[in-house]
Amino acid sequence: MAYLVVLVLDNVEKCEAVLDAWQAAGAGGATMLESSGLYRHAQALRDDMGLLPSLQTLLSRHEYRHRTLFTVVEDEATVDAILDATEQIVGDFSKPHTGILFVLPVLKARGLKKVWPKE
């Protein structure tokens, strides 16, 4: 059975290291999306900002972003290797500002194994 591994990474600076670790752990590839969570979205909306905020206020506003990474792997051993490698980089997921990681079974998948032409 195949598995979908999804990581919502809080610290975007660790993204490259996580992707490298996933590849070393056996992921054949991964997809990365820029994302933002509901909590951070609510923090970015401010009630104290006037109807027409100044240009300086708009430019100084900090955007809070995550990276959502996902990959499909073919066995539980690879899932476990990815989970361990991710925790070594990100740290304990029970701590704040690390992110969330979850795994779902994939009932059917096409295109997991690709034979790429040599250049």
N, CA and C atoms as an extended XYZ file, in Angstrom:
357
Properties=species:S:1:pos:R:3:atomname:S:1:resname:S:1:resid:I:1 pbc="F F F"
N         0.842       -1.176        0.000 N   MET     1
C         0.000        0.000        0.000 CA  MET     1
C         0.889        1.242        0.000 C   MET     1
N         0.432        2.274       -0.683 N   ALA     2
C         1.153        3.543       -0.723 CA  ALA     2
C         0.637        4.456        0.386 C   ALA     2
N         1.451        5.463        0.730 N   TYR     3
C         1.116        6.394        1.804 CA  TYR     3
C         1.423        7.821        1.366 C   TYR     3
N         0.545        8.727        1.757 N   LEU     4
C         0.753       10.153        1.535 CA  LEU     4
C         1.289       10.755        2.823 C   LEU     4
N         2.473       11.335        2.752 N   VAL     5
C         3.091       12.009        3.899 CA  VAL     5
C         2.941       13.506        3.657 C   VAL     5
N         2.333       14.205        4.632 N   VAL     6
C         2.095       15.648        4.516 CA  VAL     6
C         2.746       16.344        5.705 C   VAL     6
N         3.517       17.371        5.418 N   LEU     7
C         4.161       18.177        6.452 CA  LEU     7
C         3.800       19.632        6.227 C   LEU     7
N         3.219       20.267        7.242 N   VAL     8
C         3.037       21.717        7.239 CA  VAL     8
C         4.167       22.257        8.098 C   VAL     8
N         5.155       22.814        7.445 N   LEU     9
C         6.395       23.240        8.097 CA  LEU     9
C         6.298       24.689        8.532 C   LEU     9
N         6.485       24.931        9.814 N   ASP    10
C         6.367       26.278       10.360 CA  ASP    10
C         7.580       27.136       10.006 C   ASP    10
N         8.757       26.582       10.093 N   ASN    11
C         9.987       27.338        9.841 CA  ASN    11
C        10.438       27.089        8.404 C   ASN    11
N        10.167       28.043        7.526 N   VAL    12
C        10.471       27.859        6.111 CA  VAL    12
C        11.967       27.757        5.841 C   VAL    12
N        12.789       28.220        6.759 N   GLU    13
C        14.233       28.130        6.580 CA  GLU    13
C        14.731       26.688        6.640 C   GLU    13
N        13.940       25.798        7.203 N   LYS    14
C        14.316       24.392        7.295 CA  LYS    14
C        13.809       23.562        6.121 C   LYS    14
N        13.151       24.198        5.189 N   CYS    15
C        12.506       23.486        4.086 CA  CYS    15
C        13.516       22.710        3.234 C   CYS    15
N        14.585       23.335        2.846 N   GLU    16
C        15.581       22.678        1.987 CA  GLU    16
C        16.189       21.460        2.679 C   GLU    16
N        16.490       21.597        3.968 N   ALA    17
C        17.046       20.469        4.723 CA  ALA    17
C        16.046       19.321        4.827 C   ALA    17
N        14.778       19.651        5.019 N   VAL    18
C        13.739       18.611        5.092 CA  VAL    18
C        13.618       17.894        3.757 C   VAL    18
N        13.604       18.639        2.661 N   LEU    19
C        13.500       18.013        1.343 CA  LEU    19
C        14.684       17.090        1.071 C   LEU    19
N        15.882       17.524        1.436 N   ASP    20
C        17.066       16.676        1.274 CA  ASP    20
C        16.949       15.416        2.118 C   ASP    20
N        16.458       15.561        3.350 N   ALA    21
C        16.302       14.411        4.242 CA  ALA    21
C        15.251       13.442        3.712 C   ALA    21
N        14.166       13.961        3.170 N   TRP    22
C        13.141       13.091        2.591 CA  TRP    22
C        13.708       12.294        1.433 C   TRP    22
N        14.476       12.945        0.586 N   GLN    23
C        15.075       12.240       -0.552 CA  GLN    23
C        16.033       11.155       -0.067 C   GLN    23
N        16.852       11.475        0.926 N   ALA    24
C        17.783       10.486        1.472 CA  ALA    24
C        17.049        9.327        2.146 C   ALA    24
N        15.847        9.600        2.686 N   ALA    25
C        15.059        8.570        3.363 CA  ALA    25
C        14.283        7.688        2.386 C   ALA    25
N        14.278        8.051        1.106 N   GLY    26
C        13.643        7.191        0.118 CA  GLY    26
C        12.479        7.784       -0.637 C   GLY    26
N        12.152        9.038       -0.400 N   ALA    27
C        11.072        9.666       -1.170 CA  ALA    27
C        11.561        9.880       -2.597 C   ALA    27
N        10.761        9.452       -3.552 N   GLY    28
C        11.141        9.610       -4.953 CA  GLY    28
C        10.977       11.036       -5.450 C   GLY    28
N        10.234       11.831       -4.747 N   GLY    29
C         9.988       13.220       -5.103 CA  GLY    29
C         9.098       13.835       -4.049 C   GLY    29
N         8.901       15.117       -4.125 N   ALA    30
C         8.033       15.807       -3.173 CA  ALA    30
C         7.491       17.054       -3.853 C   ALA    30
N         6.337       17.495       -3.394 N   THR    31
C         5.730       18.728       -3.881 CA  THR    31
C         5.694       19.713       -2.721 C   THR    31
N         5.983       20.972       -3.025 N   MET    32
C         6.033       22.003       -2.004 CA  MET    32
C         5.075       23.118       -2.388 C   MET    32
N         4.247       23.525       -1.431 N   LEU    33
C         3.311       24.626       -1.635 CA  LEU    33
C         3.535       25.686       -0.565 C   LEU    33
N         3.387       26.948       -0.936 N   GLU    34
C         3.400       28.007        0.067 CA  GLU    34
C         2.011       28.038        0.683 C   GLU    34
N         1.952       28.124        2.010 N   SER    35
C         0.659       28.075        2.684 CA  SER    35
C         0.663       28.967        3.907 C   SER    35
N        -0.527       29.189        4.426 N   SER    36
C        -0.686       29.979        5.641 CA  SER    36
C        -1.847       29.401        6.426 C   SER    36
N        -1.698       29.329        7.743 N   GLY    37
C        -2.722       28.735        8.580 CA  GLY    37
C        -3.729       29.747        9.082 C   GLY    37
N        -4.819       29.234        9.600 N   LEU    38
C        -5.901       30.077       10.104 CA  LEU    38
C        -5.441       30.953       11.261 C   LEU    38
N        -4.651       30.392       12.184 N   TYR    39
C        -4.178       31.173       13.331 CA  TYR    39
C        -3.341       32.359       12.860 C   TYR    39
N        -2.427       32.100       11.958 N   ARG    40
C        -1.571       33.191       11.484 CA  ARG    40
C        -2.352       34.187       10.651 C   ARG    40
N        -3.338       33.708        9.939 N   HIS    41
C        -4.179       34.618        9.165 CA  HIS    41
C        -4.926       35.563       10.100 C   HIS    41
N        -5.460       35.011       11.178 N   ALA    42
C        -6.185       35.838       12.151 CA  ALA    42
C        -5.255       36.847       12.810 C   ALA    42
N        -4.011       36.469       13.065 N   GLN    43
C        -3.046       37.384       13.667 CA  GLN    43
C        -2.693       38.528       12.718 C   GLN    43
N        -2.720       38.242       11.408 N   ALA    44
C        -2.354       39.262       10.426 CA  ALA    44
C        -3.458       40.301       10.250 C   ALA    44
N        -4.704       39.930       10.514 N   LEU    45
C        -5.810       40.877       10.411 CA  LEU    45
C        -5.857       41.710       11.683 C   LEU    45
N        -5.799       42.995       11.528 N   ARG    46
C        -5.744       43.852       12.701 CA  ARG    46
C        -6.948       44.765       12.733 C   ARG    46
N        -7.574       44.846       13.908 N   ASP    47
C        -8.715       45.734       14.088 CA  ASP    47
C        -8.292       47.182       14.297 C   ASP    47
N        -7.042       47.390       14.728 N   ASP    48
C        -6.612       48.741       15.045 CA  ASP    48
C        -6.139       49.517       13.817 C   ASP    48
N        -6.095       48.870       12.653 N   MET    49
C        -5.654       49.542       11.440 CA  MET    49
C        -6.842       50.318       10.865 C   MET    49
N        -6.622       51.543       10.516 N   GLY    50
C        -7.694       52.373        9.992 CA  GLY    50
C        -8.206       51.900        8.650 C   GLY    50
N        -9.250       52.555        8.184 N   LEU    51
C        -9.845       52.181        6.915 CA  LEU    51
C        -8.870       52.393        5.759 C   LEU    51
N        -8.080       53.459        5.839 N   LEU    52
C        -7.058       53.740        4.830 CA  LEU    52
C        -5.688       53.774        5.509 C   LEU    52
N        -5.055       52.614        5.658 N   PRO    53
C        -3.765       52.585        6.348 CA  PRO    53
C        -2.691       53.285        5.524 C   PRO    53
N        -1.679       53.771        6.203 N   SER    54
C        -0.589       54.448        5.513 CA  SER    54
C         0.236       53.442        4.722 C   SER    54
N         0.950       53.936        3.751 N   LEU    55
C         1.816       53.079        2.938 CA  LEU    55
C         2.873       52.413        3.814 C   LEU    55
N         3.417       53.151        4.770 N   GLN    56
C         4.420       52.600        5.677 CA  GLN    56
C         3.841       51.426        6.479 C   GLN    56
N         2.610       51.546        6.947 N   THR    57
C         1.968       50.475        7.704 CA  THR    57
C         1.806       49.233        6.849 C   THR    57
N         1.389       49.415        5.603 N   LEU    58
C         1.218       48.269        4.710 CA  LEU    58
C         2.540       47.598        4.371 C   LEU    58
N         3.564       48.412        4.142 N   LEU    59
C         4.864       47.854        3.774 CA  LEU    59
C         5.570       47.189        4.947 C   LEU    59
N         5.298       47.631        6.153 N   SER    60
C         5.968       47.063        7.318 CA  SER    60
C         5.264       45.822        7.850 C   SER    60
N         4.095       45.521        7.316 N   ARG    61
C         3.340       44.349        7.772 CA  ARG    61
C         4.087       43.075        7.415 C   ARG    61
N         4.233       42.197        8.357 N   HIS    62
C         4.981       40.962        8.158 CA  HIS    62
C         4.045       39.853        7.705 C   HIS    62
N         4.425       39.151        6.646 N   GLU    63
C         3.637       38.022        6.166 CA  GLU    63
C         4.125       36.748        6.852 C   GLU    63
N         3.200       35.970        7.362 N   TYR    64
C         3.528       34.716        8.004 CA  TYR    64
C         3.175       33.584        7.056 C   TYR    64
N         4.161       32.814        6.687 N   ARG    65
C         3.958       31.744        5.726 CA  ARG    65
C         4.506       30.435        6.263 C   ARG    65
N         3.938       29.370        5.744 N   HIS    66
C         4.428       28.017        5.977 CA  HIS    66
C         4.836       27.433        4.634 C   HIS    66
N         5.380       26.266        4.678 N   ARG    67
C         5.548       25.446        3.484 CA  ARG    67
C         4.813       24.151        3.768 C   ARG    67
N         3.987       23.726        2.846 N   THR    68
C         3.330       22.433        2.951 CA  THR    68
C         3.997       21.510        1.954 C   THR    68
N         4.583       20.447        2.469 N   LEU    69
C         5.295       19.472        1.647 CA  LEU    69
C         4.514       18.176        1.646 C   LEU    69
N         4.498       17.511        0.510 N   PHE    70
C         3.892       16.186        0.508 CA  PHE    70
C         4.575       15.287       -0.501 C   PHE    70
N         4.521       14.001       -0.187 N   THR    71
C         5.097       12.972       -1.037 CA  THR    71
C         4.277       11.705       -0.875 C   THR    71
N         4.302       10.859       -1.881 N   VAL    72
C         3.668        9.546       -1.806 CA  VAL    72
C         4.779        8.517       -1.868 C   VAL    72
N         4.785        7.622       -0.876 N   VAL    73
C         5.793        6.567       -0.819 CA  VAL    73
C         5.097        5.216       -0.795 C   VAL    73
N         5.859        4.170       -1.095 N   GLU    74
C         5.244        2.870       -1.321 CA  GLU    74
C         5.195        1.937       -0.123 C   GLU    74
N         5.868        2.263        0.987 N   ASP    75
C         5.847        1.319        2.110 CA  ASP    75
C         6.025        2.044        3.439 C   ASP    75
N         5.668        1.337        4.522 N   GLU    76
C         5.745        1.921        5.865 CA  GLU    76
C         7.172        2.174        6.315 C   GLU    76
N         8.111        1.373        5.844 N   ALA    77
C         9.513        1.580        6.226 CA  ALA    77
C         9.993        2.954        5.743 C   ALA    77
N         9.597        3.335        4.537 N   THR    78
C         9.974        4.653        4.017 CA  THR    78
C         9.258        5.757        4.786 C   THR    78
N         7.996        5.525        5.133 N   VAL    79
C         7.258        6.497        5.954 CA  VAL    79
C         7.998        6.725        7.268 C   VAL    79
N         8.371        5.649        7.950 N   ASP    80
C         9.077        5.767        9.232 CA  ASP    80
C        10.406        6.495        9.077 C   ASP    80
N        11.134        6.212        7.994 N   ALA    81
C        12.413        6.890        7.757 CA  ALA    81
C        12.204        8.385        7.534 C   ALA    81
N        11.139        8.735        6.812 N   ILE    82
C        10.833       10.148        6.564 CA  ILE    82
C        10.442       10.843        7.862 C   ILE    82
N         9.608       10.194        8.673 N   LEU    83
C         9.199       10.787        9.951 CA  LEU    83
C        10.406       11.023       10.854 C   LEU    83
N        11.269       10.038       10.981 N   ASP    84
C        12.463       10.182       11.825 CA  ASP    84
C        13.375       11.293       11.313 C   ASP    84
N        13.608       11.311       10.002 N   ALA    85
C        14.493       12.328        9.421 CA  ALA    85
C        13.921       13.732        9.613 C   ALA    85
N        12.598       13.856        9.492 N   THR    86
C        11.959       15.161        9.654 CA  THR    86
C        12.085       15.649       11.092 C   THR    86
N        11.846       14.763       12.055 N   GLU    87
C        11.953       15.169       13.459 CA  GLU    87
C        13.382       15.539       13.851 C   GLU    87
N        14.365       14.928       13.210 N   GLN    88
C        15.757       15.308       13.495 CA  GLN    88
C        16.029       16.749       13.078 C   GLN    88
N        15.358       17.214       12.046 N   ILE    89
C        15.576       18.580       11.558 CA  ILE    89
C        14.661       19.576       12.267 C   ILE    89
N        13.392       19.248       12.353 N   VAL    90
C        12.384       20.174       12.877 CA  VAL    90
C        12.345       20.172       14.395 C   VAL    90
N        12.564       19.002       14.987 N   GLY    91
C        12.453       18.857       16.430 CA  GLY    91
C        11.161       18.161       16.798 C   GLY    91
N        10.864       18.162       18.060 N   ASP    92
C         9.694       17.500       18.605 CA  ASP    92
C         8.428       18.248       18.173 C   ASP    92
N         7.537       17.555       17.475 N   PHE    93
C         6.324       18.196       16.960 CA  PHE    93
C         5.334       18.598       18.052 C   PHE    93
N         5.563       18.172       19.284 N   SER    94
C         4.684       18.629       20.364 CA  SER    94
C         5.079       20.030       20.842 C   SER    94
N         6.210       20.537       20.381 N   LYS    95
C         6.655       21.896       20.723 CA  LYS    95
C         6.018       22.903       19.771 C   LYS    95
N         5.833       24.140       20.229 N   PRO    96
C         5.245       25.161       19.348 CA  PRO    96
C         6.178       25.525       18.194 C   PRO    96
N         5.593       26.033       17.137 N   HIS    97
C         6.311       26.563       15.970 CA  HIS    97
C         7.171       25.519       15.268 C   HIS    97
N         6.702       24.284       15.255 N   THR    98
C         7.398       23.250       14.492 CA  THR    98
C         6.596       22.872       13.258 C   THR    98
N         5.293       22.749       13.412 N   GLY    99
C         4.431       22.366       12.305 CA  GLY    99
C         3.631       21.133       12.665 C   GLY    99
N         3.023       20.540       11.657 N   ILE   100
C         2.317       19.282       11.846 CA  ILE   100
C         2.701       18.330       10.725 C   ILE   100
N         2.678       17.059       11.044 N   LEU   101
C         3.004       16.036       10.071 CA  LEU   101
C         1.983       14.920       10.222 C   LEU   101
N         1.435       14.465        9.098 N   PHE   102
C         0.492       13.357        9.160 CA  PHE   102
C         0.650       12.474        7.929 C   PHE   102
N         0.151       11.252        8.055 N   VAL   103
C         0.282       10.248        7.009 CA  VAL   103
C        -1.098        9.659        6.744 C   VAL   103
N        -1.429        9.498        5.469 N   LEU   104
C        -2.699        8.918        5.056 CA  LEU   104
C        -2.456        7.750        4.099 C   LEU   104
N        -3.280        6.728        4.182 N   PRO   105
C        -3.148        5.655        3.194 CA  PRO   105
C        -3.638        6.133        1.828 C   PRO   105
N        -2.994        5.646        0.792 N   VAL   106
C        -3.388        5.951       -0.581 CA  VAL   106
C        -3.932        4.661       -1.177 C   VAL   106
N        -5.208        4.650       -1.492 N   LEU   107
C        -5.836        3.431       -1.982 CA  LEU   107
C        -5.379        3.064       -3.389 C   LEU   107
N        -5.224        4.063       -4.233 N   LYS   108
C        -4.766        3.830       -5.599 CA  LYS   108
C        -3.868        4.973       -6.010 C   LYS   108
N        -2.870        4.657       -6.814 N   ALA   109
C        -1.958        5.695       -7.301 CA  ALA   109
C        -1.435        5.289       -8.672 C   ALA   109
N        -1.227        6.263       -9.488 N   ARG   110
C        -0.623        6.053      -10.803 CA  ARG   110
C         0.561        7.018      -10.917 C   ARG   110
N         1.588        6.595      -11.589 N   GLY   111
C         2.705        7.487      -11.882 CA  GLY   111
C         3.738        7.618      -10.788 C   GLY   111
N         3.743        6.693       -9.811 N   LEU   112
C         4.740        6.805       -8.745 CA  LEU   112
C         6.142        6.475       -9.244 C   LEU   112
N         6.247        5.481      -10.083 N   LYS   113
C         7.563        5.110      -10.618 CA  LYS   113
C         7.683        5.669      -12.026 C   LYS   113
N         8.643        6.527      -12.189 N   LYS   114
C         8.886        7.141      -13.492 CA  LYS   114
C        10.251        6.712      -14.002 C   LYS   114
N        10.327        6.516      -15.280 N   VAL   115
C        11.610        6.290      -15.936 CA  VAL   115
C        11.864        7.516      -16.777 C   VAL   115
N        12.768        8.351      -16.294 N   TRP   116
C        13.041        9.608      -16.963 CA  TRP   116
C        14.085        9.403      -18.065 C   TRP   116
N        13.899       10.030      -19.199 N   PRO   117
C        14.892        9.890      -20.263 CA  PRO   117
C        16.208       10.533      -19.860 C   PRO   117
N        17.291        9.904      -20.263 N   LYS   118
C        18.613       10.465      -19.958 CA  LYS   118
C        18.894       11.608      -20.924 C   LYS   118
N        19.477       12.653      -20.369 N   GLU   119
C        19.772       13.839      -21.197 CA  GLU   119
C        21.120       13.723      -21.844 C   GLU   119
